Amino acid sequence: MADKLKLSAFDGDDLQVISAAMQDALVAIKDIGWFASEKRLVLVANRFRWEAPEDADGSWSRTHSALVFHEVSAVRHVDMPLGEPDRILGLLSVAVEAAEADKTVVLLRFAAHRTVRIESPKLLCHLEDLGEPWPTRWRPSHPGADIDAAR
């Protein structure tokens, strides 16, 4: 049984750790849910396991993960193809855009300049792996980015 991530974020520094873990996650539009009455945004993703070493056979791994934002007061989006629920999006980053005493704004940035903007009175976010990982031979790369040199 593989080690599963279970992380929480209460500030921008915490969220950077979650962002690193979620980088290059694949998300279907239909797997992003805004539950207004519960003040919760839930995203279920196919997450590349950056923290796991390459297997002896040269494969990497992915797992399903849930990213949940609590106490959400508003959700907006830019260029999200909501009419295409099966469309797969590549998650680039999760970051605090603005933090004030009574409002925090978080941006989920996806490839093709797509964005989800989350507002809440305070940041409360959880990431948890679901189920067991599976092998993949495809490792995301970022040509020209220093991040690949460190991995």
Steps between C-alpha positions, in 0.01 A plus 500: 500500500643836394531798732208736445522876528271674744578871525333814632555865411419796723720763331688572179810308608296188572323538167835503316560145626159390374562677169827310452324170568213585262713638216414319174188339644238415238145608580176449308264799503230273647731420794503860624206561730386821670258422782376848590272391784794320664745780413733244348686455171617145425732393222580132433814456295734245348816618681858427392687379808802733496598378846532134389825375344517344156440122513772252401321441167516872419139581579360777716158509663174692521217488750155646546498791743237729645575870546240667722460869584276578801319820606478611135287810446535539121635312199566654160666362191673622187476312170378174654320287238205414727304361204766230460484302827741231377768753400825426685695796638862507614545672837804728505483660845297578808590832661377778726444808286399730787467462875334758721365482854152399383555358150737260327504450124646179357561436131501156342691548175456249220662466159356708213458802732203349685450609860274434797491783758397408854409755768472416869525688830804287583701228329406146596600236247561125512667263254455127544597207279221254425560133420820342378741646244548350155809500276557742216794532262422867437674746729397864457781725387547874487764580238715789606368502857741468790249279679592199282867533579423458869301178455 
